[in-house]
Amino acid sequence: MARTTAFSALIAAAVALPLVAAPVAALAQRDPAYAAARAAGQVGEKMDGYLGYVTPPNPALKAVVDDINLKRRAVYSEKAQAQKATVEEYAFTSGCLLIAQTQPGEKYQAPNGTWQTRTSAPPQRDSRCL
Amino acid sequence: MSRLTHCPLLTVHTGTATIAGSKGRKRGADVRRRVLAAGMLAGAAAALSGCISVKAPDKPIVIELNINIKQEVVYRLAGDASQTIDKNKDIF
């Protein structure tokens, strides 16, 4: 009886695992519209840790990017609270890292507020960035 | 007398206050008027002499909130923020 229970638990786990793993795998990738806009230089990383529009967005892109920024804010808020920091501090720190992680061709905001295209050289960042 | 050249406002006020004390209460209102006149005169003199005047700016004062973020905070949060970015690749 005990073996049957263990076996059925194993079956249940095997069935449940893809159900749990599937949404996680889907979450790990960028929305195709966002990825395309990023590569095309339509959106860029701002110093404050959020995405900004380099060129006026179409409604579909705006919806996607605004949603990402809302989600970013939610994550920053949660993590900032855990670190006893302000949302702005956590977001700014993330912005430093996100600008550093941009790929050549992608856009980022320089300390003077202008949009710059990332090259193979290090990006222009705020003096407080590490 | 040499004090006048620095900032007349202070010197004139001191002098008039002494008069108010010695003349008594009856002429208080009169003295007060004199103090006021002296003050106004001093103000005019101050404008002509080397006194510093402060004017309200004609443009609104904009305070950049980012200035409040210190490098030590960025240093403290960088490790955690880096992990957060890695764990939420869909939104970064």
Backbone of each chain as ProteinMPNN parsed JSONL, in Angstrom:
{"seq_chain_A": "MARTTAFSALIAAAVALPLVAAPVAALAQRDPAYAAARAAGQVGEKMDGYLGYVTPPNPALKAVVDDINLKRRAVYSEKAQAQKATVEEYAFTSGCLLIAQTQPGEKYQAPNGTWQTRTSAPPQRDSRCL", "coords_chain_A": {"N_chain_A": [[0.852, -1.215, 0.0], [1.941, 1.164, 0.84], [3.908, 1.393, -1.054], [2.443, 1.728, -3.353], [1.309, 4.189, -2.91], [3.549, 5.85, -2.873], [4.397, 5.453, -5.453], [2.294, 6.514, -6.95], [2.487, 9.097, -6.151], [4.842, 9.803, -7.308], [4.165, 9.628, -9.983], [2.324, 11.675, -10.06], [3.944, 13.852, -9.531], [5.583, 13.787, -11.758], [3.778, 14.412, -13.721], [2.955, 16.902, -12.913], [5.252, 18.463, -12.986], [6.041, 19.462, -15.663], [3.966, 21.244, -15.956], [4.487, 23.157, -14.048], [7.014, 23.951, -14.763], [6.738, 24.957, -17.337], [5.451, 27.647, -17.4], [7.498, 29.076, -16.144], [9.631, 28.845, -17.893], [8.58, 30.246, -20.008], [8.451, 32.762, -18.932], [11.066, 33.459, -18.754], [11.952, 34.623, -21.043], [12.228, 37.446, -23.263], [9.501, 39.453, -24.374], [8.6, 39.116, -27.769], [8.025, 41.461, -29.253], [9.115, 43.436, -27.665], [11.8, 42.626, -27.606], [12.451, 42.979, -30.306], [12.054, 45.739, -30.638], [13.965, 46.723, -28.959], [16.326, 45.808, -30.128], [16.13, 47.234, -32.468], [16.55, 49.747, -31.622], [14.467, 51.356, -30.763], [13.536, 51.46, -28.23], [15.174, 52.135, -25.116], [17.566, 51.726, -22.398], [17.079, 53.537, -19.484], [18.628, 55.832, -17.131], [17.349, 55.706, -14.727], [16.542, 53.137, -14.28], [14.436, 52.196, -15.732], [12.646, 51.481, -18.834], [12.867, 53.507, -21.745], [11.439, 55.53, -24.395], [12.974, 55.893, -27.449], [12.226, 56.687, -29.943], [8.95, 57.858, -30.943], [6.537, 55.533, -29.833], [4.536, 52.898, -31.366], [1.07, 52.056, -30.657], [0.918, 49.312, -29.864], [3.516, 48.586, -29.152], [3.939, 50.429, -27.133], [2.143, 49.541, -25.211], [3.29, 47.105, -24.473], [5.838, 47.875, -23.483], [5.179, 49.721, -21.462], [3.921, 47.993, -19.731], [6.044, 46.335, -19.02], [7.631, 48.186, -17.641], [5.964, 48.702, -15.473], [5.987, 46.222, -14.234], [8.681, 46.06, -13.659], [8.849, 48.092, -11.785], [7.335, 46.998, -9.725], [8.909, 44.804, -8.998], [11.28, 46.125, -8.23], [10.302, 47.573, -6.035], [9.588, 45.563, -4.223], [12.051, 44.265, -3.785], [13.623, 46.379, -2.903], [12.446, 47.001, -0.504], [13.073, 44.725, 0.971], [15.776, 45.107, 1.141], [15.941, 47.322, 2.642], [16.013, 49.802, 1.367], [15.276, 52.647, -0.767], [12.794, 52.675, -3.392], [13.654, 54.142, -5.578], [16.41, 54.175, -5.199], [17.052, 51.467, -5.479], [16.146, 51.033, -8.065], [17.74, 52.805, -9.509], [20.286, 51.714, -9.073], [19.911, 49.296, -10.403], [19.55, 50.329, -12.942], [22.121, 51.258, -13.525], [23.429, 48.803, -13.806], [21.937, 47.624, -15.865], [22.422, 49.332, -18.007], [25.1, 48.884, -18.3], [24.952, 46.292, -19.205], [23.911, 46.451, -21.744], [23.781, 45.62, -25.236], [25.998, 45.987, -28.088], [24.745, 48.384, -30.349], [22.3, 48.67, -29.138], [20.2, 51.047, -27.366], [20.936, 53.507, -24.846], [20.596, 55.677, -22.003], [22.608, 58.454, -21.509], [24.567, 60.13, -18.883], [24.088, 62.872, -19.357], [21.541, 62.903, -20.257], [20.966, 62.37, -22.894], [20.199, 60.116, -25.63], [22.174, 57.359, -26.34], [23.994, 55.218, -28.552], [24.959, 51.993, -27.9], [28.257, 50.912, -28.107], [31.123, 48.813, -28.744], [32.726, 49.803, -26.832], [32.933, 50.752, -23.307], [29.844, 51.878, -21.796], [28.65, 55.324, -21.326], [28.294, 56.262, -18.1], [26.62, 57.196, -15.008], [28.497, 58.805, -12.406], [28.189, 57.575, -9.998], [27.704, 54.967, -10.479], [28.979, 51.67, -10.302]], "CA_chain_A": [[0.0, 0.0, 0.0], [2.861, 2.306, 0.922], [4.619, 1.508, -2.338], [1.492, 2.253, -4.336], [1.156, 5.632, -2.624], [4.789, 6.497, -3.308], [4.423, 5.39, -6.917], [1.317, 7.468, -7.495], [3.016, 10.438, -5.876], [5.882, 10.006, -8.319], [3.433, 9.89, -11.235], [1.72, 13.011, -9.92], [5.03, 14.806, -9.638], [6.044, 13.765, -13.147], [2.75, 15.089, -14.515], [2.882, 18.296, -12.478], [6.505, 19.174, -13.244], [6.005, 20.318, -16.862], [2.981, 22.313, -15.757], [5.135, 24.197, -13.257], [8.21, 24.413, -15.468], [6.389, 25.651, -18.573], [5.321, 29.106, -17.255], [8.794, 29.641, -15.759], [10.411, 28.93, -19.129], [7.978, 31.316, -20.82], [8.77, 34.033, -18.281], [12.494, 33.747, -18.839], [12.3, 35.263, -22.317], [11.627, 38.748, -23.543], [8.4, 39.524, -25.331], [9.21, 39.345, -29.082], [7.878, 42.879, -29.655], [10.096, 44.178, -26.861], [13.133, 42.246, -28.082], [12.645, 43.588, -31.629], [12.161, 47.187, -30.442], [15.26, 46.934, -28.296], [17.364, 45.603, -31.15], [15.98, 48.288, -33.48], [16.882, 51.037, -31.009], [13.258, 52.153, -30.514], [13.501, 51.641, -26.774], [16.499, 52.047, -24.52], [17.643, 51.69, -20.936], [17.268, 54.843, -18.865], [19.459, 55.834, -15.928], [16.533, 55.472, -13.529], [16.216, 51.719, -14.159], [13.239, 51.859, -16.519], [12.802, 51.603, -20.281], [12.383, 54.758, -22.309], [11.231, 55.509, -25.847], [13.922, 56.71, -28.208], [11.339, 57.251, -30.97], [7.564, 57.657, -30.502], [6.143, 54.143, -30.048], [3.163, 52.597, -31.811], [0.289, 51.641, -29.473], [1.21, 47.938, -29.444], [4.813, 48.605, -28.455], [3.755, 51.206, -25.902], [1.467, 48.671, -24.243], [4.26, 46.1, -23.996], [6.907, 48.517, -22.706], [4.591, 50.255, -20.226], [3.679, 46.83, -18.866], [7.354, 45.919, -18.488], [8.042, 49.171, -16.635], [5.137, 48.477, -14.266], [6.506, 45.007, -13.589], [9.984, 46.416, -13.086], [8.615, 48.872, -10.567], [6.865, 46.066, -8.694], [10.072, 44.027, -8.55], [12.161, 47.056, -7.506], [9.683, 47.901, -4.745], [9.68, 44.39, -3.343], [13.461, 44.02, -3.437], [14.121, 47.534, -2.151], [11.923, 46.856, 0.858], [13.87, 43.681, 1.609], [17.132, 45.639, 1.363], [15.783, 48.567, 3.407], [16.413, 50.923, 0.506], [14.106, 53.216, -1.442], [12.556, 52.133, -4.731], [14.504, 54.912, -6.488], [17.797, 53.722, -5.029], [17.173, 50.13, -6.063], [15.947, 51.18, -9.508], [18.931, 53.476, -10.052], [21.36, 50.712, -9.066], [19.588, 48.38, -11.498], [19.796, 51.079, -14.172], [23.579, 51.212, -13.737], [23.768, 47.457, -14.285], [21.254, 47.382, -17.147], [23.138, 50.093, -19.038], [26.363, 48.169, -18.507], [24.663, 45.029, -19.895], [23.364, 46.638, -23.102], [24.581, 45.045, -26.321], [26.283, 46.973, -29.135], [23.594, 48.69, -31.203], [21.151, 49.033, -28.294], [20.222, 52.431, -26.879], [20.939, 53.76, -23.401], [20.598, 57.102, -21.654], [23.868, 58.924, -20.926], [24.334, 61.034, -17.741], [23.557, 64.184, -19.761], [20.14, 62.739, -20.642], [20.806, 62.042, -24.315], [20.224, 58.696, -25.994], [23.42, 56.95, -26.975], [24.003, 53.851, -29.053], [26.041, 51.242, -27.286], [29.287, 50.362, -28.995], [31.909, 47.814, -28.0], [33.355, 50.526, -25.718], [32.05, 50.857, -22.138], [28.868, 52.971, -21.921], [28.799, 56.489, -20.442], [27.388, 56.063, -16.969], [26.682, 58.122, -13.878], [29.716, 58.585, -11.617], [27.897, 56.744, -8.826], [27.652, 53.562, -10.892], [30.239, 50.987, -9.972]], "C_chain_A": [[0.874, 1.246, 0.0], [3.567, 2.511, -0.408], [3.712, 2.118, -3.405], [1.349, 3.777, -4.172], [2.37, 6.408, -3.14], [4.837, 6.566, -4.829], [3.475, 6.425, -7.539], [1.755, 8.914, -7.252], [4.052, 10.811, -6.928], [5.253, 10.378, -9.655], [2.891, 11.325, -11.215], [2.774, 14.093, -10.102], [5.504, 14.926, -11.086], [5.066, 14.518, -14.051], [2.765, 16.59, -14.209], [4.099, 19.115, -12.9], [6.471, 20.03, -14.521], [5.046, 21.493, -16.723], [3.597, 23.494, -14.989], [6.269, 24.816, -14.065], [7.853, 25.276, -16.686], [6.242, 27.177, -18.409], [6.644, 29.783, -16.914], [9.647, 29.843, -17.011], [9.9, 30.08, -20.003], [8.353, 32.682, -20.267], [10.224, 34.446, -18.501], [12.893, 34.446, -20.127], [11.594, 36.601, -22.477], [10.473, 38.592, -24.521], [9.014, 39.838, -26.707], [9.14, 40.806, -29.551], [8.904, 43.75, -28.941], [11.508, 43.903, -27.372], [13.451, 42.936, -29.413], [12.858, 45.099, -31.496], [13.497, 47.572, -29.818], [16.392, 46.858, -29.318], [17.335, 46.729, -32.192], [16.305, 49.678, -32.911], [15.674, 51.932, -30.781], [13.074, 52.409, -29.019], [14.919, 51.471, -26.241], [16.422, 52.029, -23.01], [17.927, 53.094, -20.402], [18.124, 54.705, -17.601], [18.673, 55.453, -14.678], [16.089, 54.012, -13.377], [14.981, 51.28, -14.933], [13.548, 52.016, -18.005], [12.241, 52.938, -20.74], [12.248, 54.624, -23.813], [12.224, 56.446, -26.531], [13.162, 57.422, -29.33], [9.902, 57.022, -30.501], [7.075, 56.245, -30.826], [4.747, 54.004, -30.661], [2.406, 52.044, -30.606], [0.635, 50.249, -28.951], [2.51, 47.885, -28.641], [4.692, 49.328, -27.123], [3.126, 50.35, -24.802], [2.449, 47.683, -23.627], [5.283, 46.743, -23.058], [6.374, 49.105, -21.393], [4.336, 49.138, -19.213], [4.984, 46.352, -18.228], [7.798, 46.89, -17.39], [7.237, 49.031, -15.344], [5.65, 47.266, -13.496], [7.864, 45.267, -12.952], [9.794, 47.15, -11.766], [8.181, 47.973, -9.412], [8.032, 45.264, -8.117], [11.014, 44.92, -7.735], [11.602, 47.346, -6.109], [9.872, 46.772, -3.743], [11.115, 44.203, -2.855], [14.037, 45.162, -2.593], [13.685, 47.432, -0.695], [12.751, 45.833, 1.639], [15.27, 44.182, 1.963], [17.12, 46.92, 2.184], [16.333, 49.776, 2.626], [15.146, 51.503, -0.119], [13.989, 52.587, -2.834], [13.493, 52.819, -5.734], [15.962, 54.451, -6.41], [18.011, 52.379, -5.706], [17.067, 50.209, -7.583], [17.176, 51.81, -10.161], [20.109, 52.501, -10.133], [21.157, 49.724, -10.214], [19.871, 49.045, -12.843], [21.277, 51.083, -14.541], [23.964, 49.88, -14.379], [23.175, 47.2, -15.667], [21.932, 48.135, -18.292], [24.461, 49.388, -19.36], [26.143, 46.9, -19.34], [24.113, 45.209, -21.309], [24.34, 46.084, -24.14], [24.877, 46.127, -27.361], [25.093, 47.147, -30.085], [22.37, 49.096, -30.407], [21.324, 50.45, -27.756], [20.256, 52.482, -25.358], [21.013, 55.258, -23.178], [21.92, 57.461, -20.953], [23.574, 59.864, -19.757], [23.799, 62.408, -18.131], [22.127, 64.094, -20.297], [19.918, 62.352, -22.099], [20.829, 60.532, -24.536], [21.523, 58.399, -26.74], [23.266, 55.524, -27.479], [25.212, 53.135, -28.469], [26.987, 50.729, -28.374], [30.022, 49.278, -28.211], [32.624, 48.463, -26.812], [32.408, 50.556, -24.522], [31.079, 52.025, -22.292], [29.205, 54.142, -20.993], [27.802, 56.314, -19.311], [27.592, 57.112, -15.888], [27.902, 57.769, -13.02], [29.467, 57.693, -10.4], [27.778, 55.268, -9.174], [29.011, 52.929, -10.627], [31.022, 50.642, -11.227]], "O_chain_A": [[0.618, 2.223, -0.703], [3.797, 3.64, -0.84], [4.148, 2.91, -4.241], [1.278, 4.529, -5.144], [2.24, 7.468, -3.754], [5.247, 7.567, -5.418], [3.81, 7.105, -8.509], [1.444, 9.82, -8.025], [4.136, 11.954, -7.375], [5.706, 11.281, -10.358], [2.984, 12.069, -12.191], [2.531, 15.116, -10.743], [5.788, 16.02, -11.573], [5.467, 15.172, -15.014], [2.611, 17.427, -15.098], [3.991, 20.317, -13.144], [6.834, 21.205, -14.474], [5.262, 22.572, -17.276], [3.278, 24.656, -15.24], [6.466, 26.031, -14.059], [8.578, 26.212, -17.022], [6.833, 27.931, -19.181], [6.897, 30.914, -17.331], [10.3, 30.874, -17.172], [10.677, 30.786, -20.647], [8.549, 33.638, -21.017], [10.564, 35.627, -18.44], [14.053, 34.824, -20.29], [10.528, 36.847, -21.914], [10.477, 37.711, -25.381], [9.858, 40.728, -26.809], [10.076, 41.316, -30.166], [9.48, 44.669, -29.522], [12.308, 44.822, -27.549], [14.565, 43.414, -29.625], [13.727, 45.671, -32.154], [14.069, 48.618, -30.124], [17.279, 47.711, -29.367], [18.371, 47.125, -32.725], [16.328, 50.664, -33.648], [15.828, 53.143, -30.621], [12.531, 53.435, -28.606], [15.745, 50.77, -26.824], [15.373, 52.278, -22.416], [18.885, 53.75, -20.813], [18.314, 53.607, -17.078], [19.232, 54.951, -13.703], [15.346, 53.684, -12.452], [14.532, 50.14, -14.811], [14.562, 52.598, -18.388], [11.26, 53.436, -20.188], [12.843, 53.744, -24.434], [12.293, 57.636, -26.223], [13.412, 58.589, -29.629], [9.651, 56.088, -29.738], [7.185, 55.803, -31.97], [3.893, 54.874, -30.496], [3.025, 51.61, -29.635], [0.647, 50.024, -27.741], [2.593, 47.234, -27.6], [5.262, 48.905, -26.116], [3.513, 50.418, -23.636], [2.443, 47.453, -22.417], [5.56, 46.223, -21.977], [7.02, 49.006, -20.35], [4.512, 49.316, -18.007], [5.021, 46.008, -17.046], [8.282, 46.468, -16.34], [7.77, 49.221, -14.251], [5.735, 47.283, -12.268], [8.165, 44.774, -11.865], [10.471, 46.878, -10.774], [8.602, 48.161, -8.27], [8.13, 45.071, -6.905], [11.489, 44.517, -6.673], [12.344, 47.362, -5.126], [10.256, 46.984, -2.592], [11.358, 44.007, -1.664], [14.838, 44.935, -1.686], [14.448, 47.735, 0.222], [13.085, 46.042, 2.805], [15.87, 43.747, 2.945], [18.164, 47.535, 2.399], [17.02, 50.638, 3.174], [14.069, 50.916, -0.01], [14.953, 52.044, -3.373], [14.052, 52.173, -6.621], [16.651, 54.353, -7.425], [19.0, 52.167, -6.408], [17.806, 49.534, -8.3], [17.598, 51.392, -11.239], [20.833, 52.466, -11.128], [22.107, 49.36, -10.908], [20.37, 48.405, -13.768], [21.642, 50.931, -15.707], [24.714, 49.832, -15.354], [23.833, 46.627, -16.534], [22.006, 47.632, -19.413], [24.881, 49.304, -20.514], [27.028, 46.48, -20.086], [23.874, 44.222, -22.005], [25.555, 46.082, -23.941], [24.106, 47.076, -27.506], [24.514, 46.169, -30.558], [21.493, 49.786, -30.926], [22.433, 50.982, -27.697], [19.69, 51.628, -24.675], [21.438, 56.011, -24.054], [22.293, 56.856, -19.947], [22.451, 60.353, -19.638], [23.125, 63.053, -17.328], [21.565, 65.095, -20.74], [18.794, 62.039, -22.492], [21.394, 59.776, -23.746], [21.903, 59.121, -27.662], [22.515, 54.726, -26.917], [26.34, 53.623, -28.542], [26.567, 50.195, -29.401], [29.582, 48.879, -27.133], [33.073, 47.772, -25.897], [31.199, 50.402, -24.696], [31.443, 53.056, -22.858], [29.936, 53.989, -20.014], [26.597, 56.228, -19.546], [28.601, 57.817, -15.86], [28.29, 56.606, -12.918], [30.403, 57.124, -9.836], [27.754, 54.415, -8.287], [30.05, 53.583, -10.72], [32.106, 50.065, -11.139]]}, "seq_chain_B": "MSRLTHCPLLTVHTGTATIAGSKGRKRGADVRRRVLAAGMLAGAAAALSGCISVKAPDKPIVIELNINIKQEVVYRLAGDASQTIDKNKDIF", "coords_chain_B": {"N_chain_B": [[31.423, 105.623, 13.04], [32.61, 104.518, 10.896], [31.357, 102.119, 10.761], [29.024, 102.489, 9.397], [29.648, 102.329, 6.71], [29.823, 99.639, 6.297], [27.318, 98.195, 6.863], [24.602, 99.981, 7.076], [22.07, 99.52, 8.188], [22.11, 98.028, 10.596], [23.509, 99.757, 12.392], [21.914, 102.115, 12.586], [19.521, 101.174, 13.711], [20.34, 100.414, 16.265], [20.996, 102.87, 17.413], [18.517, 104.31, 17.499], [17.009, 102.751, 19.171], [18.094, 103.25, 21.636], [17.27, 105.867, 22.134], [14.483, 105.512, 22.421], [14.4, 104.179, 24.834], [15.29, 106.08, 26.729], [13.522, 108.224, 26.596], [11.046, 107.44, 27.511], [7.591, 106.112, 27.905], [5.44, 107.691, 26.884], [6.062, 108.98, 24.487], [6.278, 106.897, 22.875], [4.932, 105.973, 20.514], [5.622, 107.903, 18.717], [8.345, 107.605, 18.656], [8.441, 105.065, 17.673], [7.564, 105.493, 15.109], [9.642, 106.957, 14.211], [11.65, 105.1, 14.326], [10.775, 103.383, 12.418], [10.932, 105.003, 10.157], [13.638, 105.458, 10.134], [14.493, 102.902, 9.725], [13.528, 102.405, 7.16], [14.983, 104.271, 5.795], [17.481, 103.279, 6.251], [17.244, 100.922, 4.894], [17.107, 101.829, 2.277], [19.597, 102.954, 2.134], [21.098, 100.697, 2.444], [20.639, 99.415, 0.078], [22.104, 100.98, -1.596], [24.654, 100.785, -0.6], [27.193, 98.346, 0.238], [25.663, 96.085, 1.027], [24.322, 92.762, 1.098], [21.78, 91.665, -1.006], [18.883, 89.61, -1.195], [17.11, 87.975, -3.647], [14.045, 86.511, -4.809], [14.055, 83.689, -6.988], [13.163, 83.883, -10.485], [12.49, 81.654, -11.881], [10.978, 78.381, -11.428], [12.134, 76.293, -8.761], [13.85, 73.414, -9.373], [14.347, 70.293, -8.097], [16.557, 67.72, -8.41], [15.872, 64.459, -7.826], [17.526, 62.289, -7.96], [19.942, 63.064, -6.98], [20.006, 62.546, -4.346], [20.711, 59.918, -4.105], [23.267, 57.966, -2.997], [26.642, 56.894, -3.655], [27.514, 54.829, -2.009], [25.203, 53.499, -1.393], [24.467, 52.485, -3.851], [26.576, 50.756, -4.17], [26.072, 48.965, -2.1], [23.659, 47.813, -2.913], [24.129, 46.686, -5.387], [24.875, 43.928, -5.781], [22.576, 42.426, -5.072], [20.725, 43.549, -6.836], [21.769, 42.77, -9.262], [21.319, 40.005, -9.2], [18.54, 40.02, -9.15], [17.959, 41.019, -11.695], [18.953, 38.953, -13.277], [17.199, 36.91, -12.574], [14.792, 37.708, -13.539], [14.501, 37.771, -16.373], [12.664, 38.221, -18.396], [11.597, 40.776, -18.1], [13.717, 42.454, -18.221]], "CA_chain_B": [[31.057, 106.119, 11.716], [33.13, 103.583, 9.893], [30.424, 100.989, 10.674], [28.02, 102.83, 8.387], [30.075, 101.902, 5.382], [29.617, 98.18, 6.161], [25.887, 97.942, 6.693], [23.962, 101.019, 7.894], [20.846, 99.024, 8.812], [22.41, 97.626, 11.967], [23.942, 100.911, 13.183], [20.784, 103.017, 12.786], [18.586, 100.522, 14.625], [20.903, 100.464, 17.611], [20.911, 104.263, 17.879], [17.125, 104.683, 17.747], [16.547, 101.968, 20.317], [18.596, 103.955, 22.814], [16.391, 107.026, 22.314], [13.205, 104.994, 22.911], [14.601, 103.799, 26.232], [15.528, 107.239, 27.592], [12.411, 109.184, 26.535], [9.879, 106.93, 28.206], [6.496, 105.497, 27.171], [4.515, 108.633, 26.252], [6.424, 109.275, 23.106], [6.58, 105.578, 22.256], [4.421, 105.878, 19.138], [6.419, 108.822, 17.918], [9.656, 106.971, 18.502], [8.26, 103.911, 16.784], [7.494, 106.039, 13.746], [11.009, 107.35, 13.857], [12.4, 103.849, 14.105], [10.315, 102.874, 11.118], [11.506, 105.869, 9.125], [15.077, 105.203, 10.126], [14.643, 101.575, 9.119], [13.321, 102.552, 5.72], [16.139, 105.017, 5.303], [18.59, 102.341, 6.301], [17.006, 99.969, 3.791], [17.493, 102.516, 1.043], [21.042, 103.099, 2.192], [21.649, 99.354, 2.263], [20.57, 99.119, -1.356], [23.164, 101.741, -2.264], [25.976, 100.385, -0.103], [27.658, 96.992, -0.101], [24.915, 95.009, 1.658], [23.872, 91.688, 0.202], [20.323, 91.547, -1.104], [18.447, 88.295, -1.67], [15.89, 88.054, -4.456], [13.445, 85.223, -5.152], [14.313, 83.39, -8.397], [11.976, 83.983, -11.348], [12.16, 80.313, -12.398], [10.729, 77.433, -10.346], [13.306, 75.524, -8.34], [13.682, 71.989, -9.661], [15.32, 69.486, -7.357], [16.747, 66.396, -9.011], [15.823, 63.492, -6.732], [18.638, 61.352, -8.096], [21.089, 63.573, -6.234], [19.968, 61.954, -3.006], [21.238, 58.558, -4.104], [24.71, 58.003, -2.775], [27.38, 55.779, -4.252], [27.604, 53.707, -1.076], [23.937, 52.761, -1.498], [24.583, 51.743, -5.113], [27.536, 49.689, -3.876], [25.418, 47.985, -1.227], [22.535, 47.151, -3.583], [24.512, 46.152, -6.703], [24.863, 42.461, -5.821], [21.183, 41.966, -5.047], [20.085, 44.017, -8.067], [22.289, 41.925, -10.339], [20.569, 38.735, -9.109], [17.151, 40.307, -9.528], [17.93, 41.146, -13.161], [19.154, 37.604, -13.84], [16.048, 36.05, -12.286], [13.588, 38.248, -14.203], [14.993, 38.128, -17.715], [11.576, 38.644, -19.286], [11.295, 42.219, -17.993], [14.955, 43.255, -18.301]], "C_chain_B": [[31.504, 105.173, 10.617], [32.189, 102.386, 9.713], [29.373, 101.227, 9.584], [28.389, 102.314, 6.998], [29.857, 100.4, 5.188], [28.158, 97.853, 5.906], [25.107, 98.887, 7.592], [22.74, 100.543, 8.662], [21.047, 98.698, 10.289], [22.699, 98.828, 12.85], [22.76, 101.81, 13.539], [19.804, 102.432, 13.794], [19.058, 100.6, 16.056], [20.728, 101.867, 18.206], [19.495, 104.635, 18.274], [16.581, 103.95, 18.967], [16.966, 102.659, 21.613], [17.689, 105.147, 23.128], [15.068, 106.573, 22.939], [13.298, 104.673, 24.401], [14.667, 105.023, 27.149], [14.329, 108.195, 27.64], [11.132, 108.686, 27.209], [8.735, 106.516, 27.286], [5.653, 106.472, 26.339], [4.81, 108.86, 24.78], [6.753, 108.0, 22.332], [6.184, 105.517, 20.799], [5.262, 106.725, 18.2], [7.785, 108.201, 17.609], [9.554, 105.808, 17.514], [8.236, 104.374, 15.316], [8.901, 106.395, 13.253], [11.859, 106.124, 13.531], [12.075, 103.314, 12.718], [10.954, 103.674, 9.984], [12.994, 105.605, 8.986], [15.362, 103.87, 9.434], [14.532, 101.653, 7.614], [14.492, 103.259, 5.07], [17.349, 104.08, 5.209], [18.483, 101.341, 5.163], [17.446, 100.557, 2.471], [19.009, 102.648, 0.975], [21.719, 101.757, 1.91], [21.689, 98.989, 0.785], [21.707, 99.808, -2.098], [24.552, 101.275, -1.841], [26.245, 98.92, -0.434], [26.878, 95.86, 0.523], [24.416, 93.99, 0.633], [22.353, 91.654, 0.18], [19.96, 90.185, -1.705], [17.139, 88.454, -2.428], [15.355, 86.646, -4.729], [13.708, 84.95, -6.632], [13.031, 83.465, -9.223], [11.583, 82.63, -11.948], [11.876, 79.371, -11.231], [11.973, 76.612, -10.027], [13.019, 74.044, -8.574], [14.77, 71.209, -8.932], [15.377, 68.093, -7.966], [16.855, 65.369, -7.882], [16.99, 62.511, -6.761], [19.85, 61.755, -7.261], [21.157, 62.927, -4.851], [20.547, 60.546, -2.943], [22.759, 58.615, -3.997], [25.374, 56.742, -3.325], [27.441, 54.576, -3.306], [26.331, 52.862, -1.103], [23.96, 51.897, -2.758], [25.493, 50.532, -4.887], [26.881, 48.563, -3.065], [24.368, 47.161, -1.985], [22.942, 46.402, -4.856], [24.407, 44.63, -6.801], [23.455, 41.907, -5.914], [20.475, 42.338, -6.35], [20.511, 43.159, -9.259], [21.546, 40.579, -10.376], [19.129, 38.915, -9.563], [17.009, 40.375, -11.044], [18.046, 39.765, -13.81], [17.927, 36.714, -13.669], [14.771, 36.516, -12.973], [13.923, 38.692, -15.627], [13.896, 38.616, -18.659], [11.304, 40.144, -19.23], [12.548, 43.093, -18.051], [15.655, 43.067, -19.65]], "O_chain_B": [[30.872, 105.048, 9.568], [32.202, 101.722, 8.677], [28.901, 100.289, 8.94], [27.523, 101.915, 6.22], [29.72, 99.933, 4.057], [27.805, 97.302, 4.863], [24.966, 98.607, 8.782], [22.409, 101.119, 9.699], [20.224, 99.066, 11.128], [22.177, 98.907, 13.962], [22.629, 102.222, 14.691], [19.309, 103.159, 14.656], [18.259, 100.829, 16.964], [20.355, 102.014, 19.369], [19.308, 105.24, 19.33], [15.769, 104.501, 19.711], [16.218, 102.633, 22.59], [17.382, 105.394, 24.295], [14.59, 107.194, 23.889], [12.337, 104.89, 25.139], [14.131, 104.98, 28.256], [14.146, 108.901, 28.631], [10.221, 109.48, 27.446], [8.862, 106.555, 26.062], [5.208, 106.14, 25.24], [3.906, 108.922, 23.947], [7.41, 108.027, 21.291], [6.957, 105.08, 19.946], [5.57, 106.341, 17.072], [8.295, 108.263, 16.49], [10.419, 105.593, 16.664], [8.803, 103.738, 14.427], [9.28, 106.178, 12.102], [12.662, 106.12, 12.598], [12.941, 102.868, 11.966], [11.442, 103.119, 8.999], [13.537, 105.537, 7.883], [16.321, 103.726, 8.675], [15.321, 101.056, 6.882], [14.935, 102.915, 3.975], [18.111, 104.092, 4.242], [19.48, 100.96, 4.55], [18.072, 99.887, 1.649], [19.622, 102.48, -0.079], [22.752, 101.683, 1.244], [22.626, 98.351, 0.305], [22.212, 99.295, -3.096], [25.507, 101.355, -2.614], [25.585, 98.338, -1.295], [27.384, 94.738, 0.554], [24.134, 94.314, -0.521], [21.713, 91.618, 1.231], [20.64, 89.682, -2.599], [16.173, 89.007, -1.902], [16.131, 85.7, -4.863], [13.6, 85.861, -7.453], [11.947, 83.151, -8.731], [10.475, 82.475, -12.463], [12.457, 79.528, -10.158], [12.761, 76.282, -10.913], [12.058, 73.495, -8.034], [15.962, 71.444, -9.131], [14.374, 67.383, -8.027], [17.796, 65.396, -7.088], [17.392, 61.972, -5.73], [20.672, 60.92, -6.883], [22.232, 62.785, -4.268], [20.841, 60.037, -1.861], [23.434, 59.241, -4.815], [24.756, 55.684, -3.442], [27.42, 53.431, -3.758], [26.376, 51.655, -0.865], [23.536, 50.741, -2.745], [25.208, 49.429, -5.354], [27.109, 47.38, -3.315], [24.205, 45.967, -1.733], [22.18, 45.572, -5.351], [23.904, 44.105, -7.794], [23.173, 41.03, -6.73], [19.717, 41.54, -6.901], [19.71, 42.864, -10.145], [21.192, 40.084, -11.446], [18.573, 38.072, -10.267], [16.049, 39.848, -11.608], [17.334, 39.451, -14.764], [17.647, 35.865, -14.516], [13.775, 35.793, -12.986], [13.663, 39.828, -16.023], [14.172, 39.344, -19.613], [10.831, 40.723, -20.208], [12.463, 44.316, -17.944], [16.705, 43.663, -19.889]]}, "name": "protein", "num_of_chains": 2, "seq": "MARTTAFSALIAAAVALPLVAAPVAALAQRDPAYAAARAAGQVGEKMDGYLGYVTPPNPALKAVVDDINLKRRAVYSEKAQAQKATVEEYAFTSGCLLIAQTQPGEKYQAPNGTWQTRTSAPPQRDSRCLMSRLTHCPLLTVHTGTATIAGSKGRKRGADVRRRVLAAGMLAGAAAALSGCISVKAPDKPIVIELNINIKQEVVYRLAGDASQTIDKNKDIF"}
